[in-house]
Amino acid sequence: MKDSKDSLWRLLWDYDPNGLLVVDLDMNIKVVNAAFCAMVQKTKADLLGKSAVGIIDDIEDFKKVWQDNKIVKAEEKDYPKYDLHVRRVLFPIRNENIIACIMVDVTDEWRQKKEIARMRKETIERVNHVVDKQMKVVQEIAGLLGETTAETKVSLLKLVEMLQEGNE
């Protein structure tokens, strides 16, 4: 029965769409699944037994998980060299002296958020530009109105003065 359970777990592990990575305390890669291999564009043979440092660069959070003996949930991490953004869960497995990491690829979601943020910024810049332009036009119109009002006032005062002279 044990072999049946082991093969079921192995099958689930291989078909899990999330990247699964297990390292030992020396930060050498012990186990990966197909999804993780696809994320980092390497084969299992390229990864197993190799240092995780060359693959995921910063391993300080893995060390901290082990030192603090705590689970880190839903932490987001960017891997620019793979054009990858993931949400990670890291946890120590003390009785095996390993640290496991589950990576959920959220790259598309992350790109959409960045694109929306970019569009918002552009829209705000455009609105500010339009408002600034309208304010400039309003100031020009106000200036012209002020000039013509002053000219009209001068002309009317001269007319009133002439009319008053004619009445005397």
N, CA and C atoms as an extended XYZ file, in Angstrom:
504
Properties=species:S:1:pos:R:3:atomname:S:1:resname:S:1:resid:I:1 pbc="F F F"
N         0.825       -1.206        0.000 N   MET     1
C         0.000        0.000        0.000 CA  MET     1
C         0.864        1.263        0.000 C   MET     1
N         2.027        1.183        0.679 N   LYS     2
C         2.904        2.335        0.769 CA  LYS     2
C         3.386        2.762       -0.614 C   LYS     2
N         3.771        1.817       -1.480 N   ASP     3
C         4.244        2.138       -2.816 CA  ASP     3
C         3.165        2.858       -3.619 C   ASP     3
N         1.922        2.455       -3.436 N   SER     4
C         0.804        3.075       -4.133 CA  SER     4
C         0.653        4.535       -3.694 C   SER     4
N         0.762        4.787       -2.387 N   LYS     5
C         0.668        6.156       -1.871 CA  LYS     5
C         1.851        6.994       -2.355 C   LYS     5
N         3.052        6.407       -2.321 N   ASP     6
C         4.247        7.118       -2.780 CA  ASP     6
C         4.129        7.501       -4.248 C   ASP     6
N         3.649        6.586       -5.064 N   SER     7
C         3.543        6.892       -6.493 CA  SER     7
C         2.448        7.938       -6.735 C   SER     7
N         1.384        7.906       -5.933 N   LEU     8
C         0.335        8.919       -6.049 CA  LEU     8
C         0.896       10.300       -5.700 C   LEU     8
N         1.647       10.374       -4.603 N   TRP     9
C         2.251       11.655       -4.202 CA  TRP     9
C         3.238       12.142       -5.252 C   TRP     9
N         4.016       11.230       -5.791 N   ARG    10
C         4.984       11.585       -6.829 CA  ARG    10
C         4.264       12.113       -8.079 C   ARG    10
N         3.156       11.480       -8.424 N   LEU    11
C         2.357       11.905       -9.569 CA  LEU    11
C         1.774       13.306       -9.323 C   LEU    11
N         1.222       13.509       -8.146 N   LEU    12
C         0.673       14.826       -7.798 CA  LEU    12
C         1.772       15.890       -7.833 C   LEU    12
N         2.923       15.544       -7.292 N   TRP    13
C         4.077       16.442       -7.259 CA  TRP    13
C         4.472       16.854       -8.680 C   TRP    13
N         4.532       15.874       -9.576 N   ASP    14
C         4.949       16.161      -10.948 CA  ASP    14
C         3.929       16.972      -11.729 C   ASP    14
N         2.654       16.798      -11.425 N   TYR    15
C         1.618       17.505      -12.170 CA  TYR    15
C         1.146       18.788      -11.507 C   TYR    15
N         1.658       19.092      -10.349 N   ASP    16
C         1.272       20.337       -9.662 CA  ASP    16
C         1.690       21.519      -10.534 C   ASP    16
N         0.762       22.438      -10.818 N   PRO    17
C         1.115       23.587      -11.664 CA  PRO    17
C         2.012       24.605      -10.952 C   PRO    17
N         2.137       24.472       -9.648 N   ASN    18
C         2.992       25.370       -8.889 CA  ASN    18
C         4.422       24.828       -8.865 C   ASN    18
N         5.364       25.742       -8.873 N   GLY    19
C         6.759       25.334       -8.791 CA  GLY    19
C         7.082       24.863       -7.385 C   GLY    19
N         7.700       23.700       -7.279 N   LEU    20
C         8.066       23.152       -5.980 CA  LEU    20
C         9.579       22.941       -5.953 C   LEU    20
N        10.202       23.490       -4.907 N   LEU    21
C        11.646       23.436       -4.764 CA  LEU    21
C        11.982       23.048       -3.333 C   LEU    21
N        12.913       22.122       -3.188 N   VAL    22
C        13.370       21.708       -1.855 CA  VAL    22
C        14.890       21.815       -1.846 C   VAL    22
N        15.410       22.484       -0.803 N   VAL    23
C        16.869       22.611       -0.654 CA  VAL    23
C        17.293       22.060        0.697 C   VAL    23
N        18.556       21.636        0.765 N   ASP    24
C        19.084       21.197        2.056 CA  ASP    24
C        19.655       22.410        2.789 C   ASP    24
N        20.247       22.191        3.939 N   LEU    25
C        20.743       23.301        4.746 CA  LEU    25
C        21.967       23.987        4.131 C   LEU    25
N        22.622       23.323        3.179 N   ASP    26
C        23.731       23.943        2.457 CA  ASP    26
C        23.229       24.691        1.224 C   ASP    26
N        21.907       24.741        1.075 N   MET    27
C        21.223       25.423       -0.028 CA  MET    27
C        21.457       24.746       -1.371 C   MET    27
N        21.679       23.430       -1.316 N   ASN    28
C        21.761       22.638       -2.540 CA  ASN    28
C        20.377       22.107       -2.867 C   ASN    28
N        20.047       22.089       -4.141 N   ILE    29
C        18.717       21.662       -4.572 CA  ILE    29
C        18.609       20.143       -4.465 C   ILE    29
N        17.599       19.702       -3.718 N   LYS    30
C        17.371       18.272       -3.506 CA  LYS    30
C        16.232       17.745       -4.373 C   LYS    30
N        15.178       18.557       -4.516 N   VAL    31
C        13.996       18.106       -5.259 CA  VAL    31
C        13.389       19.312       -5.989 C   VAL    31
N        12.928       19.080       -7.208 N   VAL    32
C        12.174       20.079       -7.973 CA  VAL    32
C        11.075       19.341       -8.733 C   VAL    32
N        10.070       20.070       -9.150 N   ASN    33
C         9.068       19.449      -10.017 CA  ASN    33
C         9.123       20.093      -11.397 C   ASN    33
N         8.337       19.578      -12.300 N   ALA    34
C         8.357       20.046      -13.694 CA  ALA    34
C         7.969       21.522      -13.801 C   ALA    34
N         7.024       21.967      -12.977 N   ALA    35
C         6.587       23.367      -13.039 CA  ALA    35
C         7.729       24.309      -12.652 C   ALA    35
N         8.498       23.938      -11.624 N   PHE    36
C         9.640       24.775      -11.233 CA  PHE    36
C        10.672       24.805      -12.356 C   PHE    36
N        10.932       23.654      -12.939 N   CYS    37
C        11.895       23.588      -14.055 CA  CYS    37
C        11.472       24.508      -15.193 C   CYS    37
N        10.185       24.521      -15.503 N   ALA    38
C         9.677       25.389      -16.566 CA  ALA    38
C         9.839       26.862      -16.184 C   ALA    38
N         9.614       27.170      -14.913 N   MET    39
C         9.736       28.560      -14.452 CA  MET    39
C        11.156       29.091      -14.631 C   MET    39
N        12.135       28.263      -14.320 N   VAL    40
C        13.532       28.707      -14.391 CA  VAL    40
C        14.224       28.246      -15.681 C   VAL    40
N        13.449       27.653      -16.565 N   GLN    41
C        13.928       27.253      -17.896 CA  GLN    41
C        15.152       26.332      -17.824 C   GLN    41
N        15.064       25.331      -16.936 N   LYS    42
C        16.141       24.347      -16.765 CA  LYS    42
C        15.510       22.963      -16.646 C   LYS    42
N        16.332       21.943      -16.825 N   THR    43
C        15.867       20.570      -16.639 CA  THR    43
C        16.177       20.136      -15.207 C   THR    43
N        15.552       19.055      -14.800 N   LYS    44
C        15.847       18.509      -13.466 CA  LYS    44
C        17.333       18.200      -13.340 C   LYS    44
N        17.910       17.644      -14.392 N   ALA    45
C        19.334       17.297      -14.383 CA  ALA    45
C        20.205       18.537      -14.192 C   ALA    45
N        19.763       19.677      -14.749 N   ASP    46
C        20.505       20.932      -14.589 CA  ASP    46
C        20.456       21.442      -13.150 C   ASP    46
N        19.418       21.048      -12.422 N   LEU    47
C        19.161       21.635      -11.107 CA  LEU    47
C        19.566       20.763       -9.919 C   LEU    47
N        19.229       19.487       -9.977 N   LEU    48
C        19.437       18.619       -8.817 CA  LEU    48
C        20.906       18.561       -8.395 C   LEU    48
N        21.121       18.777       -7.103 N   GLY    49
C        22.467       18.744       -6.547 CA  GLY    49
C        23.227       20.055       -6.679 C   GLY    49
N        22.699       20.980       -7.465 N   LYS    50
C        23.366       22.272       -7.663 CA  LYS    50
C        22.970       23.244       -6.548 C   LYS    50
N        23.776       24.279       -6.397 N   SER    51
C        23.487       25.315       -5.411 CA  SER    51
C        22.279       26.130       -5.864 C   SER    51
N        21.383       26.402       -4.946 N   ALA    52
C        20.200       27.210       -5.254 CA  ALA    52
C        20.589       28.663       -5.533 C   ALA    52
N        21.761       29.068       -5.044 N   VAL    53
C        22.209       30.453       -5.217 CA  VAL    53
C        22.281       30.827       -6.694 C   VAL    53
N        22.770       29.973       -7.508 N   GLY    54
C        22.875       30.259       -8.930 CA  GLY    54
C        21.537       30.297       -9.639 C   GLY    54
N        20.542       29.711       -9.033 N   ILE    55
C        19.228       29.624       -9.666 CA  ILE    55
C        18.298       30.727       -9.163 C   ILE    55
N        18.190       30.866       -7.845 N   ILE    56
C        17.247       31.846       -7.298 CA  ILE    56
C        17.942       33.052       -6.666 C   ILE    56
N        19.248       33.167       -6.875 N   ASP    57
C        20.049       34.302       -6.427 CA  ASP    57
C        20.030       34.492       -4.905 C   ASP    57
N        19.031       35.186       -4.393 N   ASP    58
C        18.992       35.526       -2.970 CA  ASP    58
C        18.370       34.392       -2.160 C   ASP    58
N        19.181       33.747       -1.325 N   ILE    59
C        18.678       32.621       -0.528 CA  ILE    59
C        18.556       32.985        0.954 C   ILE    59
N        18.705       34.274        1.255 N   GLU    60
C        18.636       34.714        2.653 CA  GLU    60
C        17.289       34.385        3.289 C   GLU    60
N        16.204       34.503        2.511 N   ASP    61
C        14.889       34.201        3.076 CA  ASP    61
C        14.755       32.714        3.398 C   ASP    61
N        15.419       31.857        2.630 N   PHE    62
C        15.413       30.419        2.930 CA  PHE    62
C        16.133       30.178        4.260 C   PHE    62
N        17.291       30.820        4.423 N   LYS    63
C        18.053       30.671        5.666 CA  LYS    63
C        17.260       31.189        6.856 C   LYS    63
N        16.569       32.316        6.659 N   LYS    64
C        15.784       32.919        7.748 CA  LYS    64
C        14.621       32.004        8.166 C   LYS    64
N        13.997       31.383        7.185 N   VAL    65
C        12.905       30.440        7.481 CA  VAL    65
C        13.430       29.317        8.382 C   VAL    65
N        14.616       28.828        8.057 N   TRP    66
C        15.201       27.751        8.855 CA  TRP    66
C        15.562       28.260       10.257 C   TRP    66
N        16.232       29.394       10.324 N   GLN    67
C        16.664       29.949       11.612 CA  GLN    67
C        15.481       30.267       12.520 C   GLN    67
N        14.452       30.887       11.963 N   ASP    68
C        13.290       31.297       12.762 CA  ASP    68
C        12.289       30.172       12.959 C   ASP    68
N        12.464       29.080       12.204 N   ASN    69
C        11.540       27.951       12.243 CA  ASN    69
C        10.090       28.413       12.043 C   ASN    69
N         9.905       29.254       11.023 N   LYS    70
C         8.586       29.817       10.740 CA  LYS    70
C         8.231       29.599        9.276 C   LYS    70
N         6.951       29.561        9.031 N   ILE    71
C         6.432       29.468        7.669 CA  ILE    71
C         6.230       30.890        7.144 C   ILE    71
N         6.691       31.150        5.937 N   VAL    72
C         6.452       32.438        5.290 CA  VAL    72
C         5.419       32.186        4.206 C   VAL    72
N         4.266       32.859        4.328 N   LYS    73
C         3.166       32.639        3.386 CA  LYS    73
C         2.945       33.856        2.501 C   LYS    73
N         2.603       33.598        1.267 N   ALA    74
C         2.136       34.610        0.308 CA  ALA    74
C         3.101       35.770        0.115 C   ALA    74
N         4.374       35.495        0.216 N   GLU    75
C         5.377       36.519       -0.059 CA  GLU    75
C         5.579       36.587       -1.560 C   GLU    75
N         5.595       37.804       -2.122 N   GLU    76
C         5.811       37.947       -3.561 CA  GLU    76
C         7.279       38.223       -3.834 C   GLU    76
N         7.754       37.640       -4.912 N   LYS    77
C         9.169       37.763       -5.268 CA  LYS    77
C         9.283       37.860       -6.784 C   LYS    77
N        10.181       38.716       -7.220 N   ASP    78
C        10.413       38.930       -8.643 CA  ASP    78
C        11.734       38.284       -9.039 C   ASP    78
N        11.725       37.556      -10.133 N   TYR    79
C        12.933       36.941      -10.693 CA  TYR    79
C        13.105       37.472      -12.118 C   TYR    79
N        13.701       38.654      -12.256 N   PRO    80
C        13.794       39.298      -13.576 CA  PRO    80
C        14.520       38.461      -14.631 C   PRO    80
N        15.513       37.694      -14.227 N   LYS    81
C        16.256       36.942      -15.252 CA  LYS    81
C        15.404       35.837      -15.887 C   LYS    81
N        14.315       35.472      -15.228 N   TYR    82
C        13.388       34.484      -15.804 CA  TYR    82
C        12.085       35.147      -16.273 C   TYR    82
N        12.016       36.484      -16.152 N   ASP    83
C        10.790       37.207      -16.458 CA  ASP    83
C         9.628       36.563      -15.690 C   ASP    83
N         9.844       36.438      -14.391 N   LEU    84
C         8.939       35.666      -13.538 CA  LEU    84
C         8.626       36.426      -12.254 C   LEU    84
N         7.373       36.428      -11.867 N   HIS    85
C         6.940       37.009      -10.593 CA  HIS    85
C         6.089       35.942       -9.916 C   HIS    85
N         6.453       35.590       -8.678 N   VAL    86
C         5.760       34.493       -7.991 CA  VAL    86
C         5.284       34.922       -6.613 C   VAL    86
N         4.306       34.187       -6.142 N   ARG    87
C         3.877       34.273       -4.743 CA  ARG    87
C         4.392       32.987       -4.103 C   ARG    87
N         5.174       33.133       -3.030 N   ARG    88
C         5.865       31.977       -2.461 CA  ARG    88
C         5.370       31.624       -1.061 C   ARG    88
N         5.497       30.350       -0.764 N   VAL    89
C         5.333       29.848        0.596 CA  VAL    89
C         6.618       29.082        0.887 C   VAL    89
N         7.300       29.466        1.961 N   LEU    90
C         8.540       28.796        2.372 CA  LEU    90
C         8.313       28.184        3.748 C   LEU    90
N         8.813       26.973        3.930 N   PHE    91
C         8.649       26.349        5.252 CA  PHE    91
C         9.757       25.330        5.507 C   PHE    91
N        10.194       25.256        6.757 N   PRO    92
C        11.232       24.275        7.110 CA  PRO    92
C        10.597       22.914        7.386 C   PRO    92
N        11.312       21.869        7.041 N   ILE    93
C        10.898       20.517        7.432 CA  ILE    93
C        12.057       19.985        8.270 C   ILE    93
N        11.945       20.210        9.562 N   ARG    94
C        13.047       19.990       10.504 CA  ARG    94
C        13.533       18.542       10.548 C   ARG    94
N        12.604       17.589       10.578 N   ASN    95
C        13.026       16.190       10.720 CA  ASN    95
C        13.794       15.675        9.496 C   ASN    95
N        13.727       16.412        8.378 N   GLU    96
C        14.457       16.024        7.163 CA  GLU    96
C        15.630       16.969        6.874 C   GLU    96
N        15.765       18.035        7.682 N   ASN    97
C        16.794       19.061        7.471 CA  ASN    97
C        16.733       19.666        6.067 C   ASN    97
N        15.514       20.039        5.683 N   ILE    98
C        15.306       20.648        4.374 CA  ILE    98
C        14.365       21.847        4.506 C   ILE    98
N        14.399       22.670        3.470 N   ILE    99
C        13.503       23.827        3.384 CA  ILE    99
C        12.753       23.692        2.064 C   ILE    99
N        11.440       23.807        2.137 N   ALA   100
C        10.608       23.662        0.940 CA  ALA   100
C        10.040       25.016        0.535 C   ALA   100
N         9.836       25.150       -0.759 N   CYS   101
C         9.280       26.390       -1.298 CA  CYS   101
C         8.261       26.036       -2.380 C   CYS   101
N         7.085       26.611       -2.246 N   ILE   102
C         6.042       26.465       -3.263 CA  ILE   102
C         5.930       27.819       -3.938 C   ILE   102
N         6.018       27.829       -5.259 N   MET   103
C         5.961       29.079       -6.022 CA  MET   103
C         4.756       29.062       -6.953 C   MET   103
N         3.890       30.040       -6.765 N   VAL   104
C         2.725       30.196       -7.635 CA  VAL   104
C         3.061       31.312       -8.622 C   VAL   104
N         3.040       30.987       -9.898 N   ASP   105
C         3.367       31.969      -10.932 CA  ASP   105
C         2.229       32.985      -11.056 C   ASP   105
N         2.512       34.228      -10.702 N   VAL   106
C         1.527       35.316      -10.815 CA  VAL   106
C         2.032       36.395      -11.779 C   VAL   106
N         2.888       35.986      -12.711 N   THR   107
C         3.504       36.934      -13.638 CA  THR   107
C         2.461       37.698      -14.441 C   THR   107
N         1.466       37.008      -14.996 N   ASP   108
C         0.452       37.693      -15.805 CA  ASP   108
C        -0.338       38.693      -14.963 C   ASP   108
N        -0.745       38.280      -13.785 N   GLU   109
C        -1.478       39.158      -12.866 CA  GLU   109
C        -0.621       40.385      -12.518 C   GLU   109
N         0.642       40.155      -12.244 N   TRP   110
C         1.578       41.218      -11.879 CA  TRP   110
C         1.758       42.197      -13.046 C   TRP   110
N         1.881       41.650      -14.264 N   ARG   111
C         2.013       42.509      -15.446 CA  ARG   111
C         0.768       43.371      -15.638 C   ARG   111
N        -0.404       42.766      -15.430 N   GLN   112
C        -1.649       43.520      -15.564 CA  GLN   112
C        -1.691       44.663      -14.551 C   GLN   112
N        -1.282       44.396      -13.321 N   LYS   113
C        -1.256       45.447      -12.297 CA  LYS   113
C        -0.301       46.561      -12.694 C   LYS   113
N         0.869       46.182      -13.212 N   LYS   114
C         1.841       47.189      -13.651 CA  LYS   114
C         1.284       48.003      -14.809 C   LYS   114
N         0.606       47.338      -15.742 N   GLU   115
C         0.032       48.025      -16.900 CA  GLU   115
C        -1.074       48.985      -16.454 C   GLU   115
N        -1.912       48.551      -15.528 N   ILE   116
C        -2.977       49.422      -15.010 CA  ILE   116
C        -2.363       50.621      -14.297 C   ILE   116
N        -1.331       50.388      -13.503 N   ALA   117
C        -0.649       51.485      -12.805 CA  ALA   117
C        -0.040       52.465      -13.809 C   ALA   117
N         0.567       51.929      -14.881 N   ARG   118
C         1.141       52.782      -15.924 CA  ARG   118
C         0.051       53.614      -16.608 C   ARG   118
N        -1.071       52.975      -16.919 N   MET   119
C        -2.172       53.673      -17.576 CA  MET   119
C        -2.750       54.755      -16.663 C   MET   119
N        -2.873       54.457      -15.380 N   ARG   120
C        -3.373       55.465      -14.426 CA  ARG   120
C        -2.437       56.661      -14.380 C   ARG   120
N        -1.141       56.382      -14.319 N   LYS   121
C        -0.158       57.458      -14.258 CA  LYS   121
C        -0.246       58.319      -15.514 C   LYS   121
N        -0.316       57.671      -16.681 N   GLU   122
C        -0.432       58.406      -17.946 CA  GLU   122
C        -1.703       59.246      -17.978 C   GLU   122
N        -2.813       58.670      -17.511 N   THR   123
C        -4.085       59.389      -17.508 CA  THR   123
C        -4.008       60.609      -16.603 C   THR   123
N        -3.424       60.444      -15.446 N   ILE   124
C        -3.269       61.573      -14.518 CA  ILE   124
C        -2.408       62.660      -15.148 C   ILE   124
N        -1.313       62.247      -15.798 N   GLU   125
C        -0.447       63.225      -16.465 CA  GLU   125
C        -1.199       63.963      -17.569 C   GLU   125
N        -1.997       63.225      -18.353 N   ARG   126
C        -2.777       63.862      -19.425 CA  ARG   126
C        -3.805       64.837      -18.860 C   ARG   126
N        -4.511       64.418      -17.800 N   VAL   127
C        -5.515       65.288      -17.182 CA  VAL   127
C        -4.840       66.553      -16.662 C   VAL   127
N        -3.709       66.407      -15.990 N   ASN   128
C        -2.978       67.581      -15.488 CA  ASN   128
C        -2.568       68.497      -16.632 C   ASN   128
N        -2.118       67.907      -17.737 N   HIS   129
C        -1.704       68.699      -18.899 CA  HIS   129
C        -2.899       69.485      -19.455 C   HIS   129
N        -4.045       68.817      -19.586 N   VAL   130
C        -5.248       69.477      -20.116 CA  VAL   130
C        -5.688       70.599      -19.180 C   VAL   130
N        -5.694       70.340      -17.884 N   VAL   131
C        -6.095       71.364      -16.913 CA  VAL   131
C        -5.144       72.555      -16.983 C   VAL   131
N        -3.831       72.277      -17.043 N   ASP   132
C        -2.848       73.365      -17.143 CA  ASP   132
C        -3.086       74.194      -18.405 C   ASP   132
N        -3.354       73.501      -19.518 N   LYS   133
C        -3.598       74.189      -20.787 CA  LYS   133
C        -4.866       75.045      -20.691 C   LYS   133
N        -5.924       74.485      -20.080 N   GLN   134
C        -7.176       75.234      -19.928 CA  GLN   134
C        -6.979       76.458      -19.033 C   GLN   134
N        -6.198       76.292      -17.976 N   MET   135
C        -5.938       77.421      -17.074 CA  MET   135
C        -5.196       78.531      -17.814 C   MET   135
N        -4.249       78.147      -18.665 N   LYS   136
C        -3.493       79.134      -19.451 CA  LYS   136
C        -4.442       79.891      -20.384 C   LYS   136
N        -5.330       79.157      -21.058 N   VAL   137
C        -6.300       79.779      -21.966 CA  VAL   137
C        -7.235       80.704      -21.192 C   VAL   137
N        -7.701       80.257      -20.032 N   VAL   138
C        -8.593       81.078      -19.196 CA  VAL   138
C        -7.884       82.365      -18.795 C   VAL   138
N        -6.616       82.248      -18.419 N   GLN   139
C        -5.855       83.443      -18.032 CA  GLN   139
C        -5.702       84.394      -19.215 C   GLN   139
N        -5.456       83.837      -20.407 N   GLU   140
C        -5.338       84.679      -21.595 CA  GLU   140
C        -6.663       85.380      -21.897 C   GLU   140
N        -7.759       84.637      -21.801 N   ILE   141
C        -9.087       85.221      -22.051 CA  ILE   141
C        -9.384       86.303      -21.017 C   ILE   141
N        -9.068       86.008      -19.757 N   ALA   142
C        -9.302       86.996      -18.699 CA  ALA   142
C        -8.486       88.261      -18.962 C   ALA   142
N        -7.254       88.074      -19.412 N   GLY   143
C        -6.414       89.234      -19.728 CA  GLY   143
C        -7.008       90.059      -20.850 C   GLY   143
N        -7.477       89.372      -21.907 N   LEU   144
C        -8.090       90.075      -23.031 CA  LEU   144
C        -9.373       90.785      -22.602 C   LEU   144
N       -10.165       90.093      -21.795 N   LEU   145
C       -11.398       90.718      -21.303 CA  LEU   145
C       -11.075       91.939      -20.455 C   LEU   145
N       -10.048       91.829      -19.660 N   GLY   146
C        -9.640       92.969      -18.828 CA  GLY   146
C        -9.230       94.146      -19.680 C   GLY   146
N        -8.456       93.887      -20.748 N   GLU   147
C        -8.018       94.958      -21.640 CA  GLU   147
C        -9.213       95.612      -22.325 C   GLU   147
N       -10.116       94.792      -22.886 N   THR   148
C       -11.258       95.370      -23.599 CA  THR   148
C       -12.211       96.067      -22.642 C   THR   148
N       -12.323       95.561      -21.434 N   THR   149
C       -13.177       96.219      -20.435 CA  THR   149
C       -12.600       97.585      -20.092 C   THR   149
N       -11.284       97.633      -19.921 N   ALA   150
C       -10.638       98.920      -19.612 CA  ALA   150
C       -10.818       99.892      -20.767 C   ALA   150
N       -10.629       99.411      -22.005 N   GLU   151
C       -10.805      100.274      -23.184 CA  GLU   151
C       -12.254      100.752      -23.271 C   GLU   151
N       -13.199       99.862      -23.005 N   THR   152
C       -14.620      100.228      -23.044 CA  THR   152
C       -14.919      101.276      -21.978 C   THR   152
N       -14.351      101.101      -20.807 N   LYS   153
C       -14.583      102.045      -19.710 CA  LYS   153
C       -14.051      103.422      -20.087 C   LYS   153
N       -12.859      103.462      -20.645 N   VAL   154
C       -12.268      104.746      -21.062 CA  VAL   154
C       -13.161      105.403      -22.114 C   VAL   154
N       -13.607      104.625      -23.098 N   SER   155
C       -14.471      105.179      -24.154 CA  SER   155
C       -15.794      105.674      -23.584 C   SER   155
N       -16.379      104.925      -22.689 N   LEU   156
C       -17.649      105.327      -22.081 CA  LEU   156
C       -17.487      106.573      -21.223 C   LEU   156
N       -16.389      106.661      -20.502 N   LEU   157
C       -16.156      107.853      -19.670 CA  LEU   157
C       -15.997      109.091      -20.554 C   LEU   157
N       -15.304      108.926      -21.698 N   LYS   158
C       -15.156      110.048      -22.628 CA  LYS   158
C       -16.520      110.451      -23.193 C   LYS   158
N       -17.347      109.444      -23.514 N   LEU   159
C       -18.676      109.710      -24.044 CA  LEU   159
C       -19.536      110.430      -23.014 C   LEU   159
N       -19.496      109.976      -21.770 N   VAL   160
C       -20.257      110.609      -20.687 CA  VAL   160
C       -19.768      112.041      -20.510 C   VAL   160
N       -18.485      112.231      -20.559 N   GLU   161
C       -17.913      113.570      -20.389 CA  GLU   161
C       -18.383      114.493      -21.512 C   GLU   161
N       -18.391      113.986      -22.757 N   MET   162
C       -18.851      114.787      -23.885 CA  MET   162
C       -20.332      115.127      -23.756 C   MET   162
N       -21.115      114.154      -23.313 N   LEU   163
C       -22.546      114.376      -23.158 CA  LEU   163
C       -22.831      115.378      -22.049 C   LEU   163
N       -22.042      115.340      -21.003 N   GLN   164
C       -22.233      116.275      -19.895 CA  GLN   164
C       -21.850      117.699      -20.331 C   GLN   164
N       -20.828      117.808      -21.151 N   GLU   165
C       -20.404      119.114      -21.670 CA  GLU   165
C       -21.488      119.685      -22.577 C   GLU   165
N       -22.142      118.840      -23.309 N   GLY   166
C       -23.183      119.282      -24.241 CA  GLY   166
C       -24.433      119.721      -23.509 C   GLY   166
N       -24.655      119.272      -22.299 N   ASN   167
C       -25.835      119.612      -21.522 CA  ASN   167
C       -25.632      120.931      -20.770 C   ASN   167
N       -24.490      121.396      -20.656 N   GLU   168
C       -24.253      122.600      -19.864 CA  GLU   168
C       -24.410      123.815      -20.633 C   GLU   168
